[in-house]
Amino acid sequence: MNVKITGAGCYIPSEVEINEAFLEHQFLNEDGSPFKQNTDIIIKKFKSITGIDERRYAESHHSSSDLGFFAAEKAIENANIDPEELDYIIFAHNFGDVKHNTVQSDMVPSLASRVKHNLRIKNPKCVAYDVVFGCPGWLEGMIQAYAFIKAGIAKKCLIIGSETLSRVVDVHDRDSMIYSDGAGATIIETTTEDCGIIAHETATHSYDEAHYLYFGKSNNPELSDDTRYIKMYGRKIYEFALTNVPSAMKACLDKSGVAIDDLKKVFIHQANEKMDEAIVERFYSLYDKEAPESIMPMIIHNLGNSSVATIPTLFDMVTKGQVDNQDIQKGDIIMFASVGAGMNINAIVYKY
């Protein structure tokens, strides 16, 4: 018995925020002091490092659970299944539902329960719960669902990754330009075909690294409220990722028994183009190989970093021919890999 993805879907918000929209922002250092460089120079450097030209923000009347629901509907339709047959709905996010122009997070009931409600599923044995695991949350949800199926606890699962990071960013923090909104979803179920999940790997590094991503105050000291925003130590995360993600990917590939030359694509979390390229290059160097051209599909240029939504969105778009010069064929071996708050790392080797 194998476990494969039978359906995928994503929701990409319609509101486009281009880099030039940040020209009026007053970016400040963590101590509140102004940058010596002009904002236009900051934006140009940001683009050269991250690869981001624009990002998507959720419509004001939509919440993260709404985006997840829209992606789930598409995945269910793509899989051609009856949602009443779902055994689990696993919803990966980090900040719950944050209404437009508010700061309070809403996670009761769970976002998974809200999606089940909106799907109008009556079956009480369809269990709905949330996963808070940083950017690797959707991938960890996939691993959990896979374990349920292999254990005979489930047959069909819906895994969603959705986030509205635009509502938890500090406008005075230049890192705010990285983040975006979106949702992706997949259906996985049993199959007798020679395909599906081959191996997986997960690790949490929290001894020294737990607070590399955190909730903190605005860089603007004149803001007297106690509102907290998503913050990160970018340099530490970059160094952590380059040190630890390639070895985790190698551990997963070695566990799978697949040769590095047989790997066709690496679907890596769309965090930062330069960082992702460096991770993949270092991964291949562990086998004394050079990374093949076009091994790593990228959508960060136009969609930004939507956390848990990046990989399922990327996978859905590539499989549906929506990413230029990127495709996968039946029988191709691919890898999913992610890194994020926690600090968490995970990977899956998959036969399409």
Solvent accessible surface area in square Angstrom, and as a share of the most:
residue,aa,sasa,rsa
1,M,123,0.55
2,N,55,0.28
3,V,0,0.00
4,K,36,0.15
5,I,19,0.10
6,T,38,0.22
7,G,2,0.02
8,A,4,0.03
9,G,0,0.00
10,C,11,0.06
11,Y,40,0.15
12,I,55,0.28
13,P,1,0.00
14,S,78,0.50
15,E,83,0.37
16,V,69,0.39
17,E,47,0.21
18,I,81,0.41
19,N,8,0.04
20,E,102,0.46
21,A,42,0.33
22,F,6,0.02
23,L,78,0.39
24,E,161,0.72
25,H,47,0.21
26,Q,109,0.48
27,F,9,0.04
28,L,9,0.04
29,N,49,0.25
30,E,122,0.55
31,D,115,0.60
32,G,15,0.15
33,S,43,0.28
34,P,92,0.58
35,F,41,0.17
36,K,210,0.89
37,Q,72,0.32
38,N,109,0.56
39,T,29,0.17
40,D,57,0.30
41,I,66,0.33
42,I,9,0.04
43,I,12,0.06
44,K,135,0.57
45,K,101,0.43
46,F,20,0.08
47,K,73,0.31
48,S,65,0.42
49,I,88,0.45
50,T,6,0.03
51,G,3,0.03
52,I,0,0.00
53,D,61,0.32
54,E,37,0.17
55,R,0,0.00
56,R,54,0.20
57,Y,40,0.15
58,A,6,0.05
59,E,19,0.09
60,S,59,0.38
61,H,138,0.62
62,H,30,0.14
63,S,17,0.11
64,S,0,0.00
65,S,5,0.03
66,D,37,0.19
67,L,0,0.00
68,G,0,0.00
69,F,32,0.13
70,F,50,0.21
71,A,0,0.00
72,A,0,0.00
73,E,80,0.36
74,K,94,0.40
75,A,0,0.00
76,I,14,0.07
77,E,137,0.61
78,N,77,0.39
79,A,15,0.12
80,N,136,0.70
81,I,25,0.12
82,D,68,0.35
83,P,36,0.23
84,E,59,0.26
85,E,86,0.38
86,L,0,0.00
87,D,39,0.20
88,Y,29,0.11
89,I,0,0.00
90,I,0,0.00
91,F,0,0.00
92,A,0,0.00
93,H,1,0.00
94,N,28,0.15
95,F,34,0.14
96,G,0,0.00
97,D,9,0.04
98,V,1,0.01
99,K,142,0.60
100,H,87,0.39
101,N,136,0.69
102,T,60,0.35
103,V,106,0.61
104,Q,145,0.65
105,S,50,0.32
106,D,59,0.30
107,M,86,0.38
108,V,131,0.75
109,P,77,0.48
110,S,29,0.19
111,L,0,0.00
112,A,0,0.00
113,S,43,0.28
114,R,41,0.15
115,V,0,0.00
116,K,33,0.14
117,H,115,0.51
118,N,53,0.27
119,L,25,0.12
120,R,159,0.58
121,I,15,0.08
122,K,181,0.76
123,N,43,0.22
124,P,118,0.74
125,K,165,0.70
126,C,3,0.02
127,V,69,0.40
128,A,23,0.18
129,Y,58,0.22
130,D,37,0.19
131,V,11,0.06
132,V,95,0.54
133,F,38,0.16
134,G,5,0.05
135,C,25,0.15
136,P,1,0.00
137,G,0,0.00
138,W,2,0.01
139,L,2,0.01
140,E,20,0.09
141,G,0,0.00
142,M,0,0.00
143,I,13,0.07
144,Q,58,0.26
145,A,0,0.00
146,Y,32,0.12
147,A,51,0.40
148,F,47,0.20
149,I,1,0.00
150,K,96,0.41
151,A,71,0.55
152,G,65,0.63
153,I,105,0.54
154,A,5,0.04
155,K,143,0.61
156,K,43,0.18
157,C,0,0.00
158,L,0,0.00
159,I,0,0.00
160,I,0,0.00
161,G,0,0.00
162,S,0,0.00
163,E,0,0.00
164,T,1,0.01
165,L,3,0.01
166,S,26,0.17
167,R,30,0.11
168,V,10,0.06
169,V,22,0.13
170,D,3,0.01
171,V,77,0.44
172,H,27,0.12
173,D,14,0.07
174,R,109,0.40
175,D,36,0.19
176,S,4,0.03
177,M,1,0.00
178,I,13,0.07
179,Y,12,0.05
180,S,0,0.00
181,D,4,0.02
182,G,5,0.05
183,A,0,0.00
184,G,0,0.00
185,A,0,0.00
186,T,0,0.00
187,I,0,0.00
188,I,0,0.00
189,E,23,0.10
190,T,49,0.28
191,T,17,0.10
192,T,140,0.82
193,E,75,0.33
194,D,110,0.57
195,C,9,0.05
196,G,1,0.01
197,I,13,0.07
198,I,67,0.34
199,A,6,0.05
200,H,59,0.27
201,E,41,0.18
202,T,53,0.31
203,A,34,0.27
204,T,81,0.47
205,H,57,0.26
206,S,56,0.36
207,Y,208,0.79
208,D,105,0.55
209,E,32,0.14
210,A,34,0.26
211,H,136,0.61
212,Y,35,0.13
213,L,30,0.15
214,Y,61,0.23
215,F,98,0.41
216,G,9,0.08
217,K,111,0.47
218,S,18,0.12
219,N,13,0.07
220,N,19,0.10
221,P,99,0.62
222,E,150,0.67
223,L,70,0.35
224,S,109,0.70
225,D,77,0.40
226,D,113,0.59
227,T,24,0.14
228,R,97,0.36
229,Y,35,0.13
230,I,20,0.10
231,K,11,0.05
232,M,40,0.18
233,Y,87,0.33
234,G,35,0.34
235,R,161,0.59
236,K,101,0.43
237,I,17,0.08
238,Y,58,0.22
239,E,91,0.41
240,F,14,0.06
241,A,0,0.00
242,L,20,0.10
243,T,91,0.53
244,N,31,0.16
245,V,0,0.00
246,P,2,0.01
247,S,59,0.38
248,A,13,0.10
249,M,1,0.00
250,K,60,0.26
251,A,41,0.32
252,C,0,0.00
253,L,0,0.00
254,D,75,0.39
255,K,124,0.53
256,S,19,0.12
257,G,68,0.66
258,V,27,0.16
259,A,55,0.43
260,I,14,0.07
261,D,98,0.51
262,D,72,0.38
263,L,7,0.04
264,K,102,0.43
265,K,22,0.09
266,V,0,0.00
267,F,0,0.00
268,I,3,0.02
269,H,4,0.02
270,Q,1,0.00
271,A,14,0.11
272,N,23,0.12
273,E,31,0.14
274,K,98,0.41
275,M,10,0.04
276,D,1,0.01
277,E,62,0.28
278,A,20,0.16
279,I,0,0.00
280,V,3,0.02
281,E,103,0.46
282,R,111,0.41
283,F,0,0.00
284,Y,5,0.02
285,S,58,0.38
286,L,76,0.38
287,Y,48,0.18
288,D,139,0.72
289,K,82,0.35
290,E,161,0.72
291,A,33,0.26
292,P,64,0.40
293,E,167,0.75
294,S,55,0.35
295,I,11,0.05
296,M,25,0.11
297,P,1,0.01
298,M,28,0.12
299,I,16,0.08
300,I,0,0.00
301,H,55,0.25
302,N,75,0.39
303,L,23,0.11
304,G,2,0.02
305,N,9,0.05
306,S,10,0.06
307,S,3,0.02
308,V,2,0.01
309,A,0,0.00
310,T,3,0.02
311,I,7,0.03
312,P,0,0.00
313,T,8,0.05
314,L,0,0.00
315,F,3,0.01
316,D,5,0.03
317,M,26,0.12
318,V,2,0.01
319,T,41,0.24
320,K,85,0.36
321,G,61,0.58
322,Q,106,0.47
323,V,19,0.11
324,D,125,0.65
325,N,143,0.73
326,Q,22,0.10
327,D,76,0.39
328,I,15,0.07
329,Q,107,0.48
330,K,137,0.58
331,G,33,0.32
332,D,23,0.12
333,I,21,0.11
334,I,0,0.00
335,M,0,0.00
336,F,0,0.00
337,A,0,0.00
338,S,1,0.00
339,V,10,0.06
340,G,3,0.03
341,A,33,0.26
342,G,24,0.23
343,M,0,0.00
344,N,10,0.05
345,I,1,0.01
346,N,1,0.00
347,A,0,0.00
348,I,0,0.00
349,V,0,0.00
350,Y,5,0.02
351,K,51,0.21
352,Y,65,0.25
